[in-house]
Amino acid sequence: MMLLPNRRHLLQATALGATHWALGPLHANSLRTGGLALGTFRFDATPPVGHPCCGGWISPVKTVEDPLDGLGLVLLGDGKPVVVCAVDWTGILNSNHLAWRTALAQAAGTTPERVLLHCVHQHDAPFACLDTQKLLTAQKGIPGTLWPDFNQATLEKAQKAIAQAVKNAEPVTRIAKGSAEVEQVASNRRVDRDPAGKIKTMRGSACKDDRLRSLPVGLIDPKLKTIAFYSGEKRLACLHTYATHPMSHYGKGNVSSDFAGLARKRVQAADRDRDCLHVYLTGCAGNVAAGKYNDGSAEARTELTYRMANGMTQSLKKLEGGKPGEVEFRTVELSPKASTGLVADRLRQQIADTKIGLVGRSRPGFELAWLERVASGQPLVLGALHLGDLTLLSLPGECFVEYQLRAQKIAPKRFVATAAYGDGGPWYIPTREEYANGGYEVSVAFCDPGVDDLISQGLHKLLG
């Protein structure tokens, strides 16, 4: 199922004019002031053998080492419900992200903007853009990057799971917060620079270069944060957030939730509250990965899994908090400009070039899908779920970690847990000053530098 932008989006596009560079108004309303109910859900998101992984850049599915999950919760109160969902996929993008939010909203009895849909961003997993798939399969000799029937079947599983979660919801009597530093996992990818600050080499998710691994950790957010929901003494659900690319080794067609997912599963299995659902959300990790501590070996994945699980466990031990307090949900819509480097006619030529393989044709497909999305007026949505003095912040794409740290500075008295990798349409979202320094992340950033200003303004509206 593919949804076109709705009439409200089309009207907004007309009002904004041709530039599509604007920040929409703040939308805010309370869910309930005196109490909450919460239901949890889980659905299988494992792709079948042969399905493309990570947009076609790596081997398609050959085996399944451990299954991929879709996990989340539904919060119910006097207002419309709020859905939080994390999927073990590389990304869900553009019209498909809107289609998912619309379908999940229908299952929960709410509206699409009140669905916080995120991907954990493992790479041995689907990169789900129906718009890109349509552009690619219109050409000869190219299989595309997503099987639409599998995407739809997974979405229907999610709908059924959410509908059941609403029926099984239990009252929330307490919301707690906890945090702990994760040791030797996250490191900044953009630490190898020339004297002018330009990027020389990226230190990726896995790194065998001793020189790069010896460089400093660089800018990260070392804290893993947890928000836990209780009904009496019973813990119902825990949301964990941490900022790093969640890959250790990948690319051989062996589907896995990788060290972040494996750590979550380990903590889930060890929890004495057997019915408590643990959900992991990746923070602003566009320029953060495990490369300093990861040589890409199987042994490194095991060690990274242990360190992540230990961070979650330590955060759980530090949980503290009381009654839910006032609950408020806020959203802001962004309509950024596309990068000037994206030229539609050139991208169409690349997609149509039969001499180029899938890798060379799929990225232009994602780029052209973003250009067409910007022209359609479908905005990006930033969200903030305020739970007393706690906030779950929802951001799109592969935001740099600076945005996460910026959000914490804007609201220093709040406990802000940030989830990025929402709508994956724009790919990487660097900060304005980092565009000039180049590097891989800038080369695959689909917005122009003005997106920094829009996100910053949005953060102030959401957190102010």
Backbone hydrogen bonds, N-H to C=O, Kabsch-Sander energy under -0.5 kcal/mol:
donor,donor_aa,acceptor,acceptor_aa,energy
10,L,6,N,-2.1
11,L,7,R,-2.6
12,Q,8,R,-2.3
13,A,9,H,-2.3
14,T,10,L,-1.8
15,A,11,L,-2.1
16,L,12,Q,-2.2
17,G,13,A,-1.1
20,H,17,G,-0.6
22,A,335,S,-1.3
24,G,333,E,-3.7
27,H,331,T,-2.6
28,A,26,L,-0.5
29,N,329,F,-1.8
31,L,327,V,-1.2
36,L,172,V,-0.8
37,A,76,L,-2.0
38,L,170,E,-3.0
39,G,74,V,-2.1
41,F,72,G,-2.3
43,F,70,G,-2.4
45,A,68,L,-2.7
46,T,68,L,-0.5
50,G,61,V,-2.4
51,H,48,P,-2.0
53,C,58,I,-0.5
54,C,125,A,-3.1
56,G,53,C,-1.7
57,W,54,C,-1.3
58,I,53,C,-1.0
59,S,251,G,-1.3
61,V,51,H,-2.5
62,K,253,G,-3.2
63,T,253,G,-2.1
65,E,63,T,-0.6
65,E,255,V,-2.3
66,D,255,V,-1.3
70,G,43,F,-2.5
71,L,86,A,-2.7
72,G,41,F,-1.8
73,L,84,V,-2.1
74,V,39,G,-2.9
75,L,82,V,-2.9
76,L,37,A,-3.0
76,L,74,V,-0.5
77,G,79,G,-0.7
78,D,31,L,-0.6
79,G,31,L,-3.4
82,V,75,L,-2.0
83,V,114,R,-2.3
84,V,73,L,-2.6
85,C,116,L,-2.8
86,A,71,L,-3.0
87,V,118,H,-2.2
88,D,69,D,-2.6
89,W,87,V,-2.1
90,T,126,P,-2.0
91,G,126,P,-1.2
92,I,422,G,-0.6
93,L,128,A,-2.2
96,N,93,L,-1.5
97,H,93,L,-0.9
97,H,94,N,-0.6
98,L,94,N,-1.8
99,A,95,S,-2.5
100,W,96,N,-2.7
101,R,97,H,-2.4
102,T,98,L,-2.5
103,A,99,A,-2.4
104,L,100,W,-2.9
105,A,101,R,-2.2
106,Q,102,T,-2.1
107,A,103,A,-1.8
108,A,104,L,-1.6
109,G,105,A,-1.3
110,T,105,A,-2.7
114,R,111,T,-2.0
115,V,112,P,-1.7
116,L,83,V,-3.4
116,L,114,R,-0.6
117,L,115,V,-1.0
118,H,85,C,-2.8
118,H,116,L,-0.6
119,C,421,Y,-2.4
120,V,87,V,-2.5
121,H,89,W,-2.2
125,A,123,H,-2.2
127,F,145,T,-0.5
128,A,91,G,-2.9
128,A,126,P,-0.6
129,C,127,F,-1.1
133,Q,129,C,-2.1
134,K,130,L,-2.2
135,L,131,D,-1.9
136,L,132,T,-2.4
137,T,133,Q,-2.5
138,A,134,K,-0.7
139,Q,136,L,-1.9
142,I,139,Q,-0.6
150,F,147,W,-0.5
151,N,147,W,-2.2
152,Q,148,P,-2.6
153,A,149,D,-2.4
154,T,150,F,-2.4
155,L,151,N,-2.0
156,E,152,Q,-2.2
157,K,153,A,-1.7
158,A,154,T,-2.2
159,Q,155,L,-2.2
160,K,156,E,-2.1
161,A,157,K,-2.3
162,I,158,A,-2.4
163,A,159,Q,-2.5
164,Q,160,K,-1.9
165,A,161,A,-1.9
166,V,162,I,-2.2
167,K,163,A,-1.4
168,N,164,Q,-1.9
169,A,166,V,-0.9
170,E,38,L,-2.6
172,V,36,L,-2.9
173,T,171,P,-0.6
173,T,230,Y,-2.5
174,R,230,Y,-1.4
175,I,322,G,-2.2
176,A,228,A,-2.7
177,K,320,E,-3.1
178,G,226,T,-2.0
180,A,224,L,-2.0
182,V,222,P,-2.4
183,E,181,E,-0.6
187,S,289,A,-2.1
188,N,217,V,-3.4
189,R,287,N,-2.6
190,R,287,N,-0.5
192,D,201,T,-0.6
193,R,191,V,-1.1
194,D,198,K,-2.3
197,G,194,D,-2.5
199,I,437,N,-2.5
200,K,192,D,-3.2
201,T,192,D,-0.9
203,R,189,R,-2.4
204,G,202,M,-1.0
207,C,294,N,-3.0
210,D,208,K,-0.7
213,R,209,D,-2.4
214,S,210,D,-1.5
215,L,211,R,-0.6
215,L,212,L,-0.9
224,L,180,A,-3.1
225,K,241,T,-2.4
226,T,178,G,-3.0
227,I,239,L,-2.3
228,A,176,A,-2.6
229,F,237,A,-2.6
230,Y,174,R,-2.9
231,S,234,K,-3.1
234,K,231,S,-1.8
236,L,229,F,-2.9
236,L,234,K,-0.6
237,A,229,F,-1.1
238,C,277,L,-2.7
239,L,227,I,-2.9
240,H,238,C,-0.6
240,H,279,V,-3.1
241,T,225,K,-2.6
242,Y,281,L,-1.4
244,T,242,Y,-1.0
245,H,288,V,-1.7
255,V,63,T,-2.6
255,V,253,G,-0.9
256,S,124,D,-0.7
260,A,246,P,-0.6
261,G,257,S,-1.8
262,L,258,D,-3.3
263,A,259,F,-2.0
264,R,260,A,-2.1
265,K,261,G,-2.4
266,R,262,L,-2.0
267,V,263,A,-2.5
268,Q,264,R,-2.7
269,A,265,K,-2.4
270,A,266,R,-1.5
271,D,267,V,-0.9
271,D,268,Q,-0.8
274,R,272,R,-1.7
276,C,273,D,-2.3
277,L,236,L,-2.1
279,V,238,C,-2.9
279,V,277,L,-0.5
281,L,240,H,-3.0
283,G,242,Y,-2.6
285,A,283,G,-1.4
286,G,399,C,-2.8
288,V,285,A,-1.5
289,A,187,S,-2.9
293,Y,290,A,-1.8
294,N,290,A,-0.6
294,N,291,G,-0.6
301,R,297,S,-1.6
302,T,298,A,-1.8
303,E,299,E,-2.1
304,L,300,A,-2.9
305,T,301,R,-2.4
306,Y,302,T,-2.0
307,R,303,E,-2.3
308,M,304,L,-2.5
309,A,305,T,-2.7
310,N,306,Y,-2.4
311,G,307,R,-2.0
312,M,308,M,-2.2
313,T,309,A,-2.5
314,Q,310,N,-2.7
315,S,311,G,-2.0
316,L,312,M,-2.3
317,K,313,T,-1.8
318,K,314,Q,-0.8
318,K,315,S,-0.7
319,L,316,L,-1.3
320,E,177,K,-2.1
327,V,32,R,-1.0
328,E,386,H,-2.2
329,F,29,N,-2.6
330,R,384,A,-2.6
331,T,27,H,-2.3
332,V,382,L,-2.2
333,E,25,P,-0.5
334,L,380,L,-2.9
335,S,22,A,-2.6
339,S,446,F,-2.9
342,L,339,S,-1.7
343,V,341,G,-0.7
344,A,342,L,-0.5
347,L,343,V,-2.2
348,R,344,A,-2.5
349,Q,345,D,-1.8
350,Q,346,R,-1.9
351,I,347,L,-2.4
352,A,348,R,-1.9
353,D,349,Q,-0.7
353,D,350,Q,-0.8
354,T,352,A,-0.9
356,I,353,D,-1.5
361,R,357,G,-1.1
361,R,358,L,-0.6
362,S,358,L,-2.6
363,R,359,V,-1.1
365,G,361,R,-1.0
366,F,362,S,-2.2
367,E,363,R,-2.5
368,L,364,P,-2.8
369,A,365,G,-2.2
370,W,366,F,-1.7
371,L,367,E,-2.1
372,E,368,L,-2.6
373,R,369,A,-1.9
374,V,370,W,-2.7
375,A,371,L,-2.2
376,S,372,E,-1.6
377,G,373,R,-1.0
377,G,374,V,-0.7
378,Q,373,R,-1.1
380,L,334,L,-2.7
382,L,332,V,-3.1
383,G,394,S,-2.0
384,A,330,R,-2.5
385,L,392,L,-2.6
386,H,328,E,-3.3
386,H,384,A,-0.8
387,L,385,L,-0.5
387,L,390,L,-3.3
388,G,326,E,-3.0
388,G,386,H,-0.5
390,L,387,L,-1.8
391,T,415,F,-2.8
392,L,385,L,-2.3
393,L,391,T,-0.7
393,L,417,A,-2.7
394,S,383,G,-3.3
395,L,393,L,-0.5
395,L,419,A,-2.7
397,G,423,D,-1.7
398,E,427,W,-2.5
399,C,397,G,-1.3
400,F,429,I,-1.8
403,Y,400,F,-1.6
404,Q,400,F,-0.6
405,L,401,V,-2.1
406,R,402,E,-2.4
407,A,403,Y,-2.1
408,Q,404,Q,-1.5
409,K,405,L,-1.5
410,I,406,R,-2.0
411,A,407,A,-1.6
414,R,411,A,-1.7
415,F,389,D,-2.4
416,V,414,R,-0.9
417,A,391,T,-3.0
417,A,415,F,-0.7
418,T,416,V,-0.6
419,A,393,L,-3.2
420,A,282,T,-2.6
421,Y,397,G,-2.4
422,G,395,L,-1.4
424,G,92,I,-2.3
427,W,424,G,-1.7
428,Y,444,V,-1.5
429,I,398,E,-2.3
434,E,431,T,-0.8
435,Y,431,T,-0.9
435,Y,432,R,-0.9
436,A,432,R,-0.5
437,N,434,E,-1.0
438,G,435,Y,-1.3
443,S,439,G,-1.7
444,V,440,Y,-1.1
444,V,441,E,-0.5
445,A,442,V,-1.5
446,F,426,P,-1.9
446,F,444,V,-0.6
447,C,428,Y,-0.5
448,D,337,K,-1.7
451,V,448,D,-2.2
452,D,449,P,-1.8
454,L,450,G,-1.6
455,I,451,V,-2.6
456,S,452,D,-2.6
457,Q,453,D,-2.5
458,G,454,L,-2.5
459,L,455,I,-2.8
460,H,456,S,-1.9
461,K,457,Q,-1.9
462,L,458,G,-2.6
463,L,459,L,-2.6
464,G,460,H,-1.9
